[in-house]
């Protein structure tokens, strides 16, 4: 296992980037593919900035860790209520 390359994204189930304080940009979300691991080692998000984007805004990055097996599960009753 020492010779195996571990990519950054291997540790995350989902990565979401939100742009708070502006209506110009919609959130961007990456969800891990359940297929065999790929060679991707990062995520690049590019957004063009224009003169209309002079105001300040916050970029929020949400990292959901991959937990396998999942640490928590829903009871059948709660899953039924939530429709999961």
PDB file of N, CA, C and O in Angstrom, chain B, residues numbered from 101:
ATOM      1  N   UNK B 101       0.803  -1.191   0.000  1.00  0.00           N
ATOM      2  CA  UNK B 101       0.000   0.000   0.000  1.00  0.00           C
ATOM      3  C   UNK B 101       0.858   1.272   0.000  1.00  0.00           C
ATOM      4  O   UNK B 101       0.353   2.351  -0.311  1.00  0.00           O
ATOM      5  N   UNK B 102       2.130   1.161   0.340  1.00  0.00           N
ATOM      6  CA  UNK B 102       2.993   2.322   0.350  1.00  0.00           C
ATOM      7  C   UNK B 102       3.162   2.921  -1.038  1.00  0.00           C
ATOM      8  O   UNK B 102       3.310   4.136  -1.167  1.00  0.00           O
ATOM      9  N   UNK B 103       3.144   2.100  -2.071  1.00  0.00           N
ATOM     10  CA  UNK B 103       3.378   2.581  -3.427  1.00  0.00           C
ATOM     11  C   UNK B 103       2.122   3.171  -4.067  1.00  0.00           C
ATOM     12  O   UNK B 103       2.210   3.801  -5.121  1.00  0.00           O
ATOM     13  N   UNK B 104       0.945   2.977  -3.444  1.00  0.00           N
ATOM     14  CA  UNK B 104      -0.294   3.506  -4.023  1.00  0.00           C
ATOM     15  C   UNK B 104      -0.362   5.016  -3.830  1.00  0.00           C
ATOM     16  O   UNK B 104       0.001   5.542  -2.778  1.00  0.00           O
ATOM     17  N   UNK B 105      -0.830   5.693  -4.859  1.00  0.00           N
ATOM     18  CA  UNK B 105      -0.993   7.134  -4.816  1.00  0.00           C
ATOM     19  C   UNK B 105      -2.372   7.456  -4.233  1.00  0.00           C
ATOM     20  O   UNK B 105      -3.376   6.930  -4.714  1.00  0.00           O
ATOM     21  N   UNK B 106      -2.437   8.296  -3.224  1.00  0.00           N
ATOM     22  CA  UNK B 106      -3.702   8.690  -2.619  1.00  0.00           C
ATOM     23  C   UNK B 106      -4.018  10.113  -3.041  1.00  0.00           C
ATOM     24  O   UNK B 106      -3.275  11.044  -2.734  1.00  0.00           O
ATOM     25  N   UNK B 107      -5.130  10.272  -3.749  1.00  0.00           N
ATOM     26  CA  UNK B 107      -5.553  11.591  -4.184  1.00  0.00           C
ATOM     27  C   UNK B 107      -6.368  12.285  -3.108  1.00  0.00           C
ATOM     28  O   UNK B 107      -7.005  11.632  -2.282  1.00  0.00           O
ATOM     29  N   UNK B 108      -6.346  13.605  -3.122  1.00  0.00           N
ATOM     30  CA  UNK B 108      -7.074  14.383  -2.128  1.00  0.00           C
ATOM     31  C   UNK B 108      -8.556  14.034  -2.093  1.00  0.00           C
ATOM     32  O   UNK B 108      -9.141  13.911  -1.017  1.00  0.00           O
ATOM     33  N   UNK B 109      -9.165  13.874  -3.264  1.00  0.00           N
ATOM     34  CA  UNK B 109     -10.599  13.653  -3.327  1.00  0.00           C
ATOM     35  C   UNK B 109     -11.036  12.288  -2.791  1.00  0.00           C
ATOM     36  O   UNK B 109     -12.223  12.064  -2.556  1.00  0.00           O
ATOM     37  N   UNK B 110     -10.103  11.401  -2.603  1.00  0.00           N
ATOM     38  CA  UNK B 110     -10.433  10.079  -2.074  1.00  0.00           C
ATOM     39  C   UNK B 110     -11.033  10.186  -0.664  1.00  0.00           C
ATOM     40  O   UNK B 110     -11.776   9.298  -0.247  1.00  0.00           O
ATOM     41  N   UNK B 111     -10.725  11.244   0.062  1.00  0.00           N
ATOM     42  CA  UNK B 111     -11.163  11.393   1.444  1.00  0.00           C
ATOM     43  C   UNK B 111     -12.534  12.058   1.579  1.00  0.00           C
ATOM     44  O   UNK B 111     -13.061  12.170   2.686  1.00  0.00           O
ATOM     45  N   UNK B 112     -13.117  12.502   0.456  1.00  0.00           N
ATOM     46  CA  UNK B 112     -14.374  13.245   0.528  1.00  0.00           C
ATOM     47  C   UNK B 112     -15.490  12.574  -0.250  1.00  0.00           C
ATOM     48  O   UNK B 112     -15.275  12.039  -1.337  1.00  0.00           O
ATOM     49  N   UNK B 113     -16.682  12.609   0.322  1.00  0.00           N
ATOM     50  CA  UNK B 113     -17.898  12.118  -0.335  1.00  0.00           C
ATOM     51  C   UNK B 113     -18.452  13.200  -1.251  1.00  0.00           C
ATOM     52  O   UNK B 113     -18.945  12.924  -2.345  1.00  0.00           O
ATOM     53  N   UNK B 114     -18.357  14.458  -0.769  1.00  0.00           N
ATOM     54  CA  UNK B 114     -18.932  15.572  -1.516  1.00  0.00           C
ATOM     55  C   UNK B 114     -18.156  16.841  -1.176  1.00  0.00           C
ATOM     56  O   UNK B 114     -17.708  17.019  -0.044  1.00  0.00           O
ATOM     57  N   UNK B 115     -17.999  17.720  -2.168  1.00  0.00           N
ATOM     58  CA  UNK B 115     -17.388  19.033  -1.980  1.00  0.00           C
ATOM     59  C   UNK B 115     -18.342  20.060  -2.574  1.00  0.00           C
ATOM     60  O   UNK B 115     -18.749  19.941  -3.729  1.00  0.00           O
ATOM     61  N   UNK B 116     -18.699  21.069  -1.781  1.00  0.00           N
ATOM     62  CA  UNK B 116     -19.617  22.106  -2.255  1.00  0.00           C
ATOM     63  C   UNK B 116     -18.969  23.471  -2.044  1.00  0.00           C
ATOM     64  O   UNK B 116     -18.394  23.740  -0.989  1.00  0.00           O
ATOM     65  N   UNK B 117     -19.069  24.327  -3.057  1.00  0.00           N
ATOM     66  CA  UNK B 117     -18.542  25.687  -2.990  1.00  0.00           C
ATOM     67  C   UNK B 117     -19.715  26.642  -3.161  1.00  0.00           C
ATOM     68  O   UNK B 117     -20.422  26.604  -4.167  1.00  0.00           O
ATOM     69  N   UNK B 118     -19.911  27.504  -2.158  1.00  0.00           N
ATOM     70  CA  UNK B 118     -21.009  28.488  -2.183  1.00  0.00           C
ATOM     71  C   UNK B 118     -20.420  29.887  -2.240  1.00  0.00           C
ATOM     72  O   UNK B 118     -19.381  30.162  -1.639  1.00  0.00           O
ATOM     73  N   UNK B 119     -21.090  30.762  -2.961  1.00  0.00           N
ATOM     74  CA  UNK B 119     -20.678  32.153  -3.086  1.00  0.00           C
ATOM     75  C   UNK B 119     -21.730  32.995  -2.362  1.00  0.00           C
ATOM     76  O   UNK B 119     -22.802  33.254  -2.910  1.00  0.00           O
ATOM     77  N   UNK B 120     -21.429  33.421  -1.138  1.00  0.00           N
ATOM     78  CA  UNK B 120     -22.390  34.157  -0.323  1.00  0.00           C
ATOM     79  C   UNK B 120     -22.193  35.657  -0.484  1.00  0.00           C
ATOM     80  O   UNK B 120     -21.062  36.142  -0.529  1.00  0.00           O
ATOM     81  N   UNK B 121     -23.297  36.387  -0.570  1.00  0.00           N
ATOM     82  CA  UNK B 121     -23.223  37.835  -0.702  1.00  0.00           C
ATOM     83  C   UNK B 121     -23.267  38.304  -2.139  1.00  0.00           C
ATOM     84  O   UNK B 121     -23.057  39.486  -2.410  1.00  0.00           O
ATOM     85  N   UNK B 122     -23.540  37.390  -3.078  1.00  0.00           N
ATOM     86  CA  UNK B 122     -23.668  37.759  -4.491  1.00  0.00           C
ATOM     87  C   UNK B 122     -24.708  36.855  -5.149  1.00  0.00           C
ATOM     88  O   UNK B 122     -24.826  35.676  -4.815  1.00  0.00           O
ATOM     89  N   UNK B 123     -25.449  37.420  -6.075  1.00  0.00           N
ATOM     90  CA  UNK B 123     -26.407  36.629  -6.847  1.00  0.00           C
ATOM     91  C   UNK B 123     -25.819  36.201  -8.187  1.00  0.00           C
ATOM     92  O   UNK B 123     -26.476  35.507  -8.963  1.00  0.00           O
ATOM     93  N   UNK B 124     -24.582  36.614  -8.459  1.00  0.00           N
ATOM     94  CA  UNK B 124     -23.954  36.343  -9.750  1.00  0.00           C
ATOM     95  C   UNK B 124     -23.533  34.891  -9.928  1.00  0.00           C
ATOM     96  O   UNK B 124     -23.419  34.417 -11.059  1.00  0.00           O
ATOM     97  N   UNK B 125     -23.300  34.176  -8.823  1.00  0.00           N
ATOM     98  CA  UNK B 125     -22.747  32.831  -8.912  1.00  0.00           C
ATOM     99  C   UNK B 125     -23.604  31.827  -8.153  1.00  0.00           C
ATOM    100  O   UNK B 125     -23.963  32.046  -6.997  1.00  0.00           O
ATOM    101  N   UNK B 126     -23.917  30.745  -8.808  1.00  0.00           N
ATOM    102  CA  UNK B 126     -24.663  29.650  -8.185  1.00  0.00           C
ATOM    103  C   UNK B 126     -23.683  28.717  -7.482  1.00  0.00           C
ATOM    104  O   UNK B 126     -22.519  28.645  -7.877  1.00  0.00           O
ATOM    105  N   UNK B 127     -24.130  27.997  -6.442  1.00  0.00           N
ATOM    106  CA  UNK B 127     -23.244  27.023  -5.782  1.00  0.00           C
ATOM    107  C   UNK B 127     -22.781  25.947  -6.766  1.00  0.00           C
ATOM    108  O   UNK B 127     -23.485  25.612  -7.718  1.00  0.00           O
ATOM    109  N   UNK B 128     -21.595  25.421  -6.520  1.00  0.00           N
ATOM    110  CA  UNK B 128     -21.019  24.352  -7.329  1.00  0.00           C
ATOM    111  C   UNK B 128     -20.831  23.154  -6.403  1.00  0.00           C
ATOM    112  O   UNK B 128     -20.307  23.296  -5.299  1.00  0.00           O
ATOM    113  N   UNK B 129     -21.260  21.968  -6.855  1.00  0.00           N
ATOM    114  CA  UNK B 129     -21.155  20.783  -6.018  1.00  0.00           C
ATOM    115  C   UNK B 129     -20.519  19.633  -6.795  1.00  0.00           C
ATOM    116  O   UNK B 129     -20.895  19.359  -7.935  1.00  0.00           O
ATOM    117  N   UNK B 130     -19.553  18.963  -6.165  1.00  0.00           N
ATOM    118  CA  UNK B 130     -18.939  17.761  -6.722  1.00  0.00           C
ATOM    119  C   UNK B 130     -19.324  16.600  -5.823  1.00  0.00           C
ATOM    120  O   UNK B 130     -19.160  16.677  -4.606  1.00  0.00           O
ATOM    121  N   UNK B 131     -19.833  15.528  -6.405  1.00  0.00           N
ATOM    122  CA  UNK B 131     -20.215  14.336  -5.660  1.00  0.00           C
ATOM    123  C   UNK B 131     -19.389  13.172  -6.199  1.00  0.00           C
ATOM    124  O   UNK B 131     -19.284  12.970  -7.408  1.00  0.00           O
ATOM    125  N   UNK B 132     -18.809  12.416  -5.277  1.00  0.00           N
ATOM    126  CA  UNK B 132     -17.923  11.315  -5.656  1.00  0.00           C
ATOM    127  C   UNK B 132     -18.665  10.282  -6.489  1.00  0.00           C
ATOM    128  O   UNK B 132     -19.782   9.878  -6.164  1.00  0.00           O
ATOM    129  N   UNK B 133     -18.028   9.874  -7.552  1.00  0.00           N
ATOM    130  CA  UNK B 133     -18.534   8.805  -8.402  1.00  0.00           C
ATOM    131  C   UNK B 133     -18.284   7.482  -7.686  1.00  0.00           C
ATOM    132  O   UNK B 133     -17.217   7.293  -7.101  1.00  0.00           O
ATOM    133  N   UNK B 134     -19.230   6.582  -7.723  1.00  0.00           N
ATOM    134  CA  UNK B 134     -19.081   5.299  -7.035  1.00  0.00           C
ATOM    135  C   UNK B 134     -18.316   4.270  -7.859  1.00  0.00           C
ATOM    136  O   UNK B 134     -18.190   3.117  -7.446  1.00  0.00           O
ATOM    137  N   UNK B 135     -17.817   4.668  -8.993  1.00  0.00           N
ATOM    138  CA  UNK B 135     -17.021   3.788  -9.847  1.00  0.00           C
ATOM    139  C   UNK B 135     -15.617   3.651  -9.246  1.00  0.00           C
ATOM    140  O   UNK B 135     -15.304   4.326  -8.265  1.00  0.00           O
ATOM    141  N   UNK B 136     -14.770   2.793  -9.815  1.00  0.00           N
ATOM    142  CA  UNK B 136     -13.398   2.659  -9.298  1.00  0.00           C
ATOM    143  C   UNK B 136     -12.689   4.011  -9.254  1.00  0.00           C
ATOM    144  O   UNK B 136     -13.000   4.900 -10.048  1.00  0.00           O
ATOM    145  N   UNK B 137     -11.743   4.171  -8.336  1.00  0.00           N
ATOM    146  CA  UNK B 137     -11.067   5.463  -8.162  1.00  0.00           C
ATOM    147  C   UNK B 137     -10.432   5.963  -9.457  1.00  0.00           C
ATOM    148  O   UNK B 137      -9.951   5.186 -10.282  1.00  0.00           O
ATOM    149  N   UNK B 138     -10.447   7.262  -9.603  1.00  0.00           N
ATOM    150  CA  UNK B 138      -9.830   7.880 -10.781  1.00  0.00           C
ATOM    151  C   UNK B 138      -8.533   8.567 -10.360  1.00  0.00           C
ATOM    152  O   UNK B 138      -8.154   8.538  -9.189  1.00  0.00           O
ATOM    153  N   UNK B 139      -7.871   9.171 -11.311  1.00  0.00           N
ATOM    154  CA  UNK B 139      -6.599   9.830 -11.042  1.00  0.00           C
ATOM    155  C   UNK B 139      -6.767  11.297 -10.644  1.00  0.00           C
ATOM    156  O   UNK B 139      -5.771  12.005 -10.496  1.00  0.00           O
ATOM    157  N   UNK B 140      -7.997  11.763 -10.469  1.00  0.00           N
ATOM    158  CA  UNK B 140      -8.211  13.160 -10.094  1.00  0.00           C
ATOM    159  C   UNK B 140      -7.647  13.419  -8.709  1.00  0.00           C
ATOM    160  O   UNK B 140      -7.834  12.619  -7.792  1.00  0.00           O
ATOM    161  N   UNK B 141      -6.960  14.536  -8.564  1.00  0.00           N
ATOM    162  CA  UNK B 141      -6.366  14.863  -7.280  1.00  0.00           C
ATOM    163  C   UNK B 141      -6.795  16.242  -6.792  1.00  0.00           C
ATOM    164  O   UNK B 141      -6.218  16.766  -5.839  1.00  0.00           O
ATOM    165  N   UNK B 142      -7.785  16.827  -7.423  1.00  0.00           N
ATOM    166  CA  UNK B 142      -8.234  18.144  -7.004  1.00  0.00           C
ATOM    167  C   UNK B 142      -9.416  18.613  -7.823  1.00  0.00           C
ATOM    168  O   UNK B 142      -9.829  17.966  -8.786  1.00  0.00           O
ATOM    169  N   UNK B 143      -9.949  19.748  -7.420  1.00  0.00           N
ATOM    170  CA  UNK B 143     -11.079  20.369  -8.109  1.00  0.00           C
ATOM    171  C   UNK B 143     -10.674  21.796  -8.444  1.00  0.00           C
ATOM    172  O   UNK B 143     -10.103  22.497  -7.609  1.00  0.00           O
ATOM    173  N   UNK B 144     -10.968  22.221  -9.650  1.00  0.00           N
ATOM    174  CA  UNK B 144     -10.687  23.594 -10.053  1.00  0.00           C
ATOM    175  C   UNK B 144     -11.993  24.225 -10.501  1.00  0.00           C
ATOM    176  O   UNK B 144     -12.688  23.696 -11.368  1.00  0.00           O
ATOM    177  N   UNK B 145     -12.320  25.366  -9.899  1.00  0.00           N
ATOM    178  CA  UNK B 145     -13.539  26.096 -10.255  1.00  0.00           C
ATOM    179  C   UNK B 145     -13.099  27.474 -10.730  1.00  0.00           C
ATOM    180  O   UNK B 145     -12.410  28.201 -10.015  1.00  0.00           O
ATOM    181  N   UNK B 146     -13.505  27.819 -11.943  1.00  0.00           N
ATOM    182  CA  UNK B 146     -13.154  29.128 -12.494  1.00  0.00           C
ATOM    183  C   UNK B 146     -14.430  29.930 -12.709  1.00  0.00           C
ATOM    184  O   UNK B 146     -15.411  29.416 -13.247  1.00  0.00           O
ATOM    185  N   UNK B 147     -14.412  31.175 -12.290  1.00  0.00           N
ATOM    186  CA  UNK B 147     -15.526  32.081 -12.496  1.00  0.00           C
ATOM    187  C   UNK B 147     -14.953  33.411 -12.984  1.00  0.00           C
ATOM    188  O   UNK B 147     -14.045  33.965 -12.363  1.00  0.00           O
ATOM    189  N   UNK B 148     -15.485  33.922 -14.100  1.00  0.00           N
ATOM    190  CA  UNK B 148     -15.006  35.228 -14.577  1.00  0.00           C
ATOM    191  C   UNK B 148     -15.566  36.350 -13.696  1.00  0.00           C
ATOM    192  O   UNK B 148     -16.742  36.325 -13.333  1.00  0.00           O
ATOM    193  N   UNK B 149     -14.740  37.318 -13.358  1.00  0.00           N
ATOM    194  CA  UNK B 149     -15.180  38.466 -12.588  1.00  0.00           C
ATOM    195  C   UNK B 149     -15.287  39.656 -13.525  1.00  0.00           C
ATOM    196  O   UNK B 149     -14.412  39.879 -14.360  1.00  0.00           O
ATOM    197  N   UNK B 150     -16.353  40.413 -13.384  1.00  0.00           N
ATOM    198  CA  UNK B 150     -16.572  41.585 -14.231  1.00  0.00           C
ATOM    199  C   UNK B 150     -16.609  42.832 -13.351  1.00  0.00           C
ATOM    200  O   UNK B 150     -16.521  42.738 -12.126  1.00  0.00           O
ATOM    201  N   UNK B 151     -16.738  43.983 -13.971  1.00  0.00           N
ATOM    202  CA  UNK B 151     -16.836  45.235 -13.213  1.00  0.00           C
ATOM    203  C   UNK B 151     -18.065  45.256 -12.317  1.00  0.00           C
ATOM    204  O   UNK B 151     -18.092  45.983 -11.324  1.00  0.00           O
ATOM    205  N   UNK B 152     -19.091  44.463 -12.657  1.00  0.00           N
ATOM    206  CA  UNK B 152     -20.307  44.406 -11.841  1.00  0.00           C
ATOM    207  C   UNK B 152     -20.052  43.670 -10.526  1.00  0.00           C
ATOM    208  O   UNK B 152     -20.863  43.763  -9.604  1.00  0.00           O
ATOM    209  N   UNK B 153     -18.945  42.945 -10.426  1.00  0.00           N
ATOM    210  CA  UNK B 153     -18.627  42.158  -9.233  1.00  0.00           C
ATOM    211  C   UNK B 153     -17.722  42.916  -8.255  1.00  0.00           C
ATOM    212  O   UNK B 153     -16.911  42.302  -7.562  1.00  0.00           O
ATOM    213  N   UNK B 154     -17.857  44.239  -8.197  1.00  0.00           N
ATOM    214  CA  UNK B 154     -16.978  45.045  -7.345  1.00  0.00           C
ATOM    215  C   UNK B 154     -17.198  44.778  -5.859  1.00  0.00           C
ATOM    216  O   UNK B 154     -16.276  44.932  -5.059  1.00  0.00           O
ATOM    217  N   UNK B 155     -18.414  44.378  -5.484  1.00  0.00           N
ATOM    218  CA  UNK B 155     -18.699  44.136  -4.075  1.00  0.00           C
ATOM    219  C   UNK B 155     -17.973  42.918  -3.546  1.00  0.00           C
ATOM    220  O   UNK B 155     -17.558  42.048  -4.311  1.00  0.00           O
ATOM    221  N   UNK B 156     -17.822  42.861  -2.234  1.00  0.00           N
ATOM    222  CA  UNK B 156     -17.167  41.716  -1.617  1.00  0.00           C
ATOM    223  C   UNK B 156     -18.181  40.610  -1.390  1.00  0.00           C
ATOM    224  O   UNK B 156     -19.356  40.872  -1.131  1.00  0.00           O
ATOM    225  N   UNK B 157     -17.724  39.382  -1.487  1.00  0.00           N
ATOM    226  CA  UNK B 157     -18.570  38.245  -1.137  1.00  0.00           C
ATOM    227  C   UNK B 157     -17.705  37.148  -0.546  1.00  0.00           C
ATOM    228  O   UNK B 157     -16.484  37.138  -0.704  1.00  0.00           O
ATOM    229  N   UNK B 158     -18.357  36.235   0.130  1.00  0.00           N
ATOM    230  CA  UNK B 158     -17.667  35.152   0.832  1.00  0.00           C
ATOM    231  C   UNK B 158     -17.750  33.882   0.003  1.00  0.00           C
ATOM    232  O   UNK B 158     -18.808  33.541  -0.525  1.00  0.00           O
ATOM    233  N   UNK B 159     -16.625  33.184  -0.106  1.00  0.00           N
ATOM    234  CA  UNK B 159     -16.598  31.873  -0.751  1.00  0.00           C
ATOM    235  C   UNK B 159     -16.525  30.844   0.380  1.00  0.00           C
ATOM    236  O   UNK B 159     -15.575  30.824   1.162  1.00  0.00           O
ATOM    237  N   UNK B 160     -17.541  29.998   0.445  1.00  0.00           N
ATOM    238  CA  UNK B 160     -17.631  28.989   1.500  1.00  0.00           C
ATOM    239  C   UNK B 160     -17.402  27.616   0.875  1.00  0.00           C
ATOM    240  O   UNK B 160     -18.083  27.248  -0.082  1.00  0.00           O
ATOM    241  N   UNK B 161     -16.443  26.855   1.415  1.00  0.00           N
ATOM    242  CA  UNK B 161     -16.130  25.529   0.906  1.00  0.00           C
ATOM    243  C   UNK B 161     -16.551  24.504   1.958  1.00  0.00           C
ATOM    244  O   UNK B 161     -16.077  24.532   3.094  1.00  0.00           O
ATOM    245  N   UNK B 162     -17.441  23.608   1.567  1.00  0.00           N
ATOM    246  CA  UNK B 162     -17.960  22.591   2.478  1.00  0.00           C
ATOM    247  C   UNK B 162     -17.420  21.239   2.029  1.00  0.00           C
ATOM    248  O   UNK B 162     -17.651  20.814   0.897  1.00  0.00           O
ATOM    249  N   UNK B 163     -16.698  20.564   2.927  1.00  0.00           N
ATOM    250  CA  UNK B 163     -16.093  19.265   2.636  1.00  0.00           C
ATOM    251  C   UNK B 163     -16.806  18.197   3.456  1.00  0.00           C
ATOM    252  O   UNK B 163     -16.740  18.210   4.685  1.00  0.00           O
ATOM    253  N   UNK B 164     -17.486  17.275   2.785  1.00  0.00           N
ATOM    254  CA  UNK B 164     -18.132  16.152   3.470  1.00  0.00           C
ATOM    255  C   UNK B 164     -17.195  14.961   3.396  1.00  0.00           C
ATOM    256  O   UNK B 164     -16.932  14.435   2.314  1.00  0.00           O
ATOM    257  N   UNK B 165     -16.689  14.532   4.553  1.00  0.00           N
ATOM    258  CA  UNK B 165     -15.748  13.418   4.600  1.00  0.00           C
ATOM    259  C   UNK B 165     -16.402  12.107   4.212  1.00  0.00           C
ATOM    260  O   UNK B 165     -17.575  11.869   4.500  1.00  0.00           O
ATOM    261  N   UNK B 166     -15.633  11.272   3.561  1.00  0.00           N
ATOM    262  CA  UNK B 166     -16.074   9.921   3.209  1.00  0.00           C
ATOM    263  C   UNK B 166     -15.891   9.048   4.440  1.00  0.00           C
ATOM    264  O   UNK B 166     -14.776   8.909   4.943  1.00  0.00           O
ATOM    265  N   UNK B 167     -16.961   8.465   4.922  1.00  0.00           N
ATOM    266  CA  UNK B 167     -16.906   7.547   6.060  1.00  0.00           C
ATOM    267  C   UNK B 167     -17.412   6.200   5.580  1.00  0.00           C
ATOM    268  O   UNK B 167     -18.601   6.040   5.305  1.00  0.00           O
ATOM    269  N   UNK B 168     -16.527   5.247   5.479  1.00  0.00           N
ATOM    270  CA  UNK B 168     -16.927   3.945   4.963  1.00  0.00           C
ATOM    271  C   UNK B 168     -16.481   2.868   5.938  1.00  0.00           C
ATOM    272  O   UNK B 168     -15.276   2.719   6.142  1.00  0.00           O
ATOM    273  N   UNK B 169     -17.359   2.128   6.535  1.00  0.00           N
ATOM    274  CA  UNK B 169     -18.814   2.246   6.407  1.00  0.00           C
ATOM    275  C   UNK B 169     -19.303   3.496   7.120  1.00  0.00           C
ATOM    276  O   UNK B 169     -18.613   4.060   7.970  1.00  0.00           O
ATOM    277  N   UNK B 170     -20.493   3.908   6.759  1.00  0.00           N
ATOM    278  CA  UNK B 170     -21.083   5.100   7.363  1.00  0.00           C
ATOM    279  C   UNK B 170     -21.134   4.930   8.874  1.00  0.00           C
ATOM    280  O   UNK B 170     -21.441   3.848   9.375  1.00  0.00           O
ATOM    281  N   UNK B 171     -20.837   5.991   9.589  1.00  0.00           N
ATOM    282  CA  UNK B 171     -20.820   5.921  11.048  1.00  0.00           C
ATOM    283  C   UNK B 171     -22.224   5.961  11.633  1.00  0.00           C
ATOM    284  O   UNK B 171     -22.479   5.391  12.693  1.00  0.00           O
ATOM    285  N   UNK B 172     -23.114   6.625  10.950  1.00  0.00           N
ATOM    286  CA  UNK B 172     -24.464   6.772  11.463  1.00  0.00           C
ATOM    287  C   UNK B 172     -25.456   6.296  10.416  1.00  0.00           C
ATOM    288  O   UNK B 172     -25.251   6.496   9.218  1.00  0.00           O
ATOM    289  N   UNK B 173     -26.510   5.678  10.861  1.00  0.00           N
ATOM    290  CA  UNK B 173     -27.583   5.274   9.965  1.00  0.00           C
ATOM    291  C   UNK B 173     -28.904   5.740  10.554  1.00  0.00           C
ATOM    292  O   UNK B 173     -29.018   5.944  11.763  1.00  0.00           O
ATOM    293  N   UNK B 174     -29.887   5.905   9.705  1.00  0.00           N
ATOM    294  CA  UNK B 174     -31.217   6.304  10.157  1.00  0.00           C
ATOM    295  C   UNK B 174     -32.017   5.076  10.557  1.00  0.00           C
ATOM    296  O   UNK B 174     -31.877   4.000   9.975  1.00  0.00           O
ATOM    297  N   UNK B 175     -32.845   5.262  11.548  1.00  0.00           N
ATOM    298  CA  UNK B 175     -33.767   4.178  11.892  1.00  0.00           C
ATOM    299  C   UNK B 175     -34.764   4.053  10.742  1.00  0.00           C
ATOM    300  O   UNK B 175     -35.016   5.028  10.034  1.00  0.00           O
ATOM    301  N   UNK B 176     -35.330   2.868  10.552  1.00  0.00           N
ATOM    302  CA  UNK B 176     -36.308   2.690   9.476  1.00  0.00           C
ATOM    303  C   UNK B 176     -37.477   3.681   9.580  1.00  0.00           C
ATOM    304  O   UNK B 176     -37.984   4.150   8.561  1.00  0.00           O
ATOM    305  N   UNK B 177     -37.901   3.997  10.806  1.00  0.00           N
ATOM    306  CA  UNK B 177     -39.029   4.929  10.982  1.00  0.00           C
ATOM    307  C   UNK B 177     -38.657   6.333  10.507  1.00  0.00           C
ATOM    308  O   UNK B 177     -39.435   6.973   9.799  1.00  0.00           O
ATOM    309  N   UNK B 178     -37.457   6.822  10.894  1.00  0.00           N
ATOM    310  CA  UNK B 178     -37.032   8.153  10.471  1.00  0.00           C
ATOM    311  C   UNK B 178     -36.782   8.194   8.969  1.00  0.00           C
ATOM    312  O   UNK B 178     -37.140   9.172   8.313  1.00  0.00           O
ATOM    313  N   UNK B 179     -36.182   7.163   8.421  1.00  0.00           N
ATOM    314  CA  UNK B 179     -35.952   7.092   6.977  1.00  0.00           C
ATOM    315  C   UNK B 179     -37.274   7.157   6.226  1.00  0.00           C
ATOM    316  O   UNK B 179     -37.360   7.794   5.176  1.00  0.00           O
ATOM    317  N   UNK B 180     -38.299   6.506   6.751  1.00  0.00           N
ATOM    318  CA  UNK B 180     -39.626   6.531   6.116  1.00  0.00           C
ATOM    319  C   UNK B 180     -40.215   7.935   6.151  1.00  0.00           C
ATOM    320  O   UNK B 180     -40.795   8.388   5.164  1.00  0.00           O
ATOM    321  N   UNK B 181     -40.072   8.625   7.272  1.00  0.00           N
ATOM    322  CA  UNK B 181     -40.594  10.000   7.392  1.00  0.00           C
ATOM    323  C   UNK B 181     -39.879  10.929   6.426  1.00  0.00           C
ATOM    324  O   UNK B 181     -40.514  11.780   5.803  1.00  0.00           O
ATOM    325  N   UNK B 182     -38.553  10.777   6.292  1.00  0.00           N
ATOM    326  CA  UNK B 182     -37.770  11.639   5.420  1.00  0.00           C
ATOM    327  C   UNK B 182     -37.848  11.250   3.957  1.00  0.00           C
ATOM    328  O   UNK B 182     -37.409  11.999   3.085  1.00  0.00           O
ATOM    329  N   UNK B 183     -38.413  10.063   3.685  1.00  0.00           N
ATOM    330  CA  UNK B 183     -38.530   9.590   2.304  1.00  0.00           C
ATOM    331  C   UNK B 183     -37.214   9.118   1.730  1.00  0.00           C
ATOM    332  O   UNK B 183     -36.990   9.226   0.525  1.00  0.00           O
ATOM    333  N   UNK B 184     -36.343   8.600   2.568  1.00  0.00           N
ATOM    334  CA  UNK B 184     -35.027   8.132   2.107  1.00  0.00           C
ATOM    335  C   UNK B 184     -35.032   6.638   1.979  1.00  0.00           C
ATOM    336  O   UNK B 184     -34.019   6.047   1.605  1.00  0.00           O
TER     337      UNK B 184
END
